[in-house]
Amino acid sequence: MRGSAVLGLSGVSERQISTYRSANRTLHSVSRRGLSSRRPPFLTLMRNVVVATFLLLTVADAPPSRAAAPGLSDAAALTIMQRIWDETATVRIALGTFSVVRDGFANGQALNEKQFHNALIWAKVGIITVGEVSSSQSFNRGQSFSWGQFLNQTVGGVQRQIVVSPTPLGSSLNIRHEPNRLIISQGTFRLTRVVGNELIKRGVDDFRVVRVLYDASWSQAYTNFYAISGAPLSSRRKSIILIKFDPFKDTWIWVAGDYANADSEFTTHDVADKLR
């Protein structure tokens, strides 16, 4: 059995064990030379000094433990959540030519059925235009036929090909330039209260699930989108946010979130899914 195990210590180096054993042998050697039938006081003192020195070396040389994530008060959580809202409360609409595919298919630059449905709503709001590529339109109407289009639909799950472009209104609402994206604001938000702030560990990572209430002042375009979709927005809202501590940057970063009106049930479970 290794010396560190005998002593009941972990993280003890072989050099420390060797030093301790060498000093111990010296003390035994002096004791065997018969200086006294009883152990002299100075030998007891020397043994205590050796043991104390060994323990100090053990503490000094022990590998450092992983630094724990710092605590996060409710006030600090509100500050972090407010920063996240200010940075991410936008809608990012993809611009360009896309294939619209059935759910479960992926085909390069493609939109699924839900994304296509949302694009049609944004077109009704007046933010973008959505037009079908002429070859796709004529094929879907039975006005033309090509094996390429046929294979795309039967094998690739492609329903149609569309072009998404910004309208003058959409361009005027674009809050920052990003290639092939139209980025518009959801509105402004004021976080009012933290109702839950739980630390969760997953392996070497530290997460927090923060539940907050907040007030929303929605942009007109965002309000119109939800009015058309049949899910009116309330100014009183709630959210469950998952953040993760990054020890390299010494900060908490956003991972996932679920959002709902304050008096409604959550319809997504992104936070729970991320923690599985």
C-alpha positions in Angstrom: 0.0 0.0 0.0 1.3 3.5 -0.9 2.5 5.7 1.9 -0.1 8.3 1.2 -2.8 5.8 1.7 -1.3 4.5 5.0 -1.2 8.1 6.3 -4.8 8.7 5.1 -3.7 11.7 3.0 -4.5 12.4 -0.7 -2.4 14.5 -3.0 0.9 13.6 -1.2 4.0 13.4 -3.5 6.5 10.6 -3.4 9.2 13.3 -2.4 7.2 14.2 0.7 6.8 10.5 1.7 10.5 9.9 1.1 11.5 12.9 3.3 9.2 11.8 6.1 10.5 8.2 6.0 14.2 9.4 6.0 13.6 11.6 9.0 11.8 8.9 10.8 14.6 6.4 10.2 17.1 8.9 11.6 15.1 9.3 14.7 14.8 5.5 15.2 18.5 5.2 14.6 19.3 7.7 17.3 16.8 6.0 19.7 18.4 2.6 19.1 21.8 3.9 20.1 20.6 3.8 23.7 20.7 7.4 24.7 18.1 6.4 27.3 15.7 3.6 28.1 13.1 6.2 27.8 12.6 8.5 24.8 14.4 11.8 25.7 12.2 14.9 25.5 14.3 16.3 22.7 13.5 13.2 20.5 9.8 13.6 21.1 10.2 17.3 20.2 12.1 16.4 17.0 9.5 13.9 16.0 6.8 16.4 16.4 8.8 18.9 14.3 9.2 16.3 11.5 5.5 15.5 11.5 4.5 19.2 11.5 6.9 20.0 8.7 5.6 17.1 6.7 2.0 18.2 7.1 3.0 21.8 6.1 4.7 20.5 2.9 1.6 18.4 2.1 -0.7 21.4 2.3 1.7 23.6 0.3 2.3 21.0 -2.5 -1.2 19.7 -2.7 -2.8 20.3 -6.1 -5.3 23.2 -6.1 -8.9 22.2 -6.1 -11.3 23.5 -8.8 -12.5 27.0 -7.9 -16.2 26.9 -7.2 -18.5 29.3 -9.1 -19.1 32.4 -7.1 -22.4 32.9 -5.3 -25.1 34.9 -7.2 -27.4 37.0 -5.2 -30.9 37.9 -6.5 -29.8 41.5 -7.1 -26.7 40.3 -9.1 -28.9 37.8 -11.0 -31.3 40.7 -12.0 -28.3 42.7 -13.3 -27.1 39.7 -15.4 -30.6 39.0 -16.7 -31.1 42.7 -17.7 -27.8 42.6 -19.6 -28.9 39.4 -21.4 -32.3 41.0 -22.3 -30.6 44.2 -23.6 -28.2 42.1 -25.8 -30.5 39.4 -27.1 -34.1 40.8 -27.3 -34.2 40.8 -31.0 -35.7 39.0 -34.0 -33.2 37.7 -36.6 -34.9 37.1 -39.9 -32.9 35.2 -42.5 -32.7 36.8 -46.0 -31.9 35.1 -49.3 -33.0 32.0 -51.3 -34.1 29.0 -49.3 -35.6 25.6 -49.8 -38.6 24.9 -47.6 -38.4 21.3 -46.4 -40.7 19.0 -44.4 -39.9 18.5 -40.8 -37.1 16.0 -40.3 -35.3 16.9 -43.5 -32.2 19.1 -43.9 -31.1 20.3 -47.3 -28.4 22.9 -47.1 -29.8 26.4 -46.9 -33.3 25.4 -45.8 -36.2 26.5 -43.7 -38.5 24.1 -41.9 -42.3 24.4 -42.0 -42.5 26.4 -38.8 -39.8 28.9 -40.0 -41.6 29.2 -43.3 -44.9 29.9 -41.5 -43.2 32.6 -39.4 -41.7 34.2 -42.5 -45.2 34.4 -44.0 -46.4 36.2 -40.9 -43.5 38.7 -41.1 -44.5 39.3 -44.7 -48.1 40.2 -43.5 -46.6 42.6 -40.9 -44.8 44.3 -43.9 -41.2 43.6 -42.7 -40.2 41.2 -45.6 -41.5 39.8 -48.9 -41.6 36.1 -49.5 -41.8 34.9 -53.1 -41.5 31.5 -54.7 -38.8 30.9 -57.2 -40.4 30.7 -60.7 -39.2 27.2 -61.5 -40.5 25.9 -58.2 -43.8 27.6 -58.6 -44.4 26.3 -62.1 -43.5 22.8 -61.0 -45.9 22.9 -58.0 -48.6 24.2 -60.3 -48.1 21.4 -62.7 -47.0 23.8 -65.4 -43.6 22.2 -65.9 -41.6 19.1 -64.9 -38.0 18.4 -64.2 -36.4 15.4 -62.6 -34.4 17.6 -60.4 -37.5 19.2 -58.9 -39.1 15.8 -58.6 -36.2 14.3 -56.7 -35.9 17.3 -54.5 -39.5 16.8 -53.4 -39.6 13.0 -53.2 -36.1 12.4 -51.7 -35.0 15.7 -50.2 -38.3 16.7 -48.7 -38.3 20.0 -50.5 -41.8 21.6 -50.7 -40.8 24.8 -52.5 -38.0 27.2 -53.0 -38.5 30.8 -51.9 -36.7 34.2 -51.9 -36.9 36.3 -48.7 -36.1 40.1 -49.1 -36.5 43.1 -46.8 -39.1 45.7 -47.4 -38.4 49.5 -47.0 -40.1 49.2 -43.6 -38.0 46.2 -42.6 -34.8 48.0 -43.6 -35.8 51.0 -41.6 -36.2 48.9 -38.5 -32.9 47.0 -38.9 -31.0 47.9 -35.7 -27.6 46.5 -36.8 -25.9 45.3 -39.9 -25.3 41.5 -40.3 -24.9 39.8 -43.6 -28.1 38.1 -44.9 -30.0 39.0 -41.7 -32.7 41.5 -40.8 -32.4 42.2 -37.1 -35.3 44.1 -35.4 -36.0 44.9 -31.8 -38.6 43.0 -29.8 -38.9 46.0 -27.5 -37.6 47.2 -24.1 -37.8 45.3 -20.9 -37.5 46.0 -17.1 -36.9 43.0 -14.9 -38.8 43.4 -11.6 -38.2 40.4 -9.4 -36.3 37.1 -9.1 -38.6 34.4 -7.8 -36.1 31.5 -8.1 -32.3 31.3 -8.2 -31.0 27.7 -8.0 -27.4 26.4 -8.5 -27.2 23.2 -10.5 -24.0 21.2 -11.1 -23.5 19.0 -14.2 -20.0 17.4 -14.2 -17.4 20.1 -14.0 -19.9 22.8 -15.0 -21.9 25.1 -12.7 -25.3 26.3 -13.9 -28.0 28.5 -12.4 -31.7 28.3 -13.2 -33.1 31.8 -12.6 -36.8 32.5 -12.7 -37.8 36.2 -13.1 -40.8 38.4 -13.6 -40.5 41.4 -16.0 -42.4 44.2 -17.7 -42.3 44.4 -21.5 -42.8 47.4 -23.8 -43.1 45.6 -27.1 -42.2 47.1 -30.5 -45.1 47.7 -32.9 -43.8 45.2 -35.4 -43.4 42.5 -32.8 -46.9 43.2 -31.4 -48.3 42.9 -34.9 -46.6 39.6 -35.5 -48.1 38.0 -32.4 -51.5 39.5 -33.1 -51.6 37.9 -36.5 -50.3 34.6 -35.1 -53.1 34.5 -32.7 -51.0 34.7 -29.5 -51.3 38.3 -28.1 -48.5 39.5 -25.9 -48.9 40.8 -22.4 -46.8 43.5 -20.8 -46.5 41.4 -17.7 -44.1 38.5 -18.4 -42.2 35.7 -16.8 -39.2 33.7 -17.8 -37.0 30.7 -16.8 -33.3 31.4 -17.8 -30.4 28.9 -17.7 -27.0 30.5 -17.3 -23.6 28.8 -17.0 -20.5 30.0 -15.2 -17.4 30.5 -17.5 -14.3 30.3 -15.2 -12.0 31.5 -18.0 -14.0 34.7 -18.4 -15.1 34.8 -14.8 -18.7 35.5 -15.8 -22.2 33.9 -16.2 -23.3 33.4 -19.8 -26.8 32.7 -21.3 -27.5 29.1 -22.3 -31.3 28.8 -22.8 -34.6 30.4 -21.9 -38.3 29.8 -21.7 -40.7 32.8 -21.9 -44.5 33.3 -21.3 -47.1 35.8 -20.3 -47.2 36.1 -16.5 -50.7 34.5 -16.4 -50.0 31.7 -19.0 -48.2 28.4 -19.0 -44.9 27.9 -20.6 -45.2 26.3 -24.1 -41.5 25.5 -24.4 -39.1 23.5 -22.2 -35.7 24.6 -23.6 -34.1 24.9 -20.1 -35.2 21.4 -19.0 -34.0 20.0 -22.3 -30.5 21.6 -21.9 -30.1 20.1 -18.4 -30.9 16.5 -19.5 
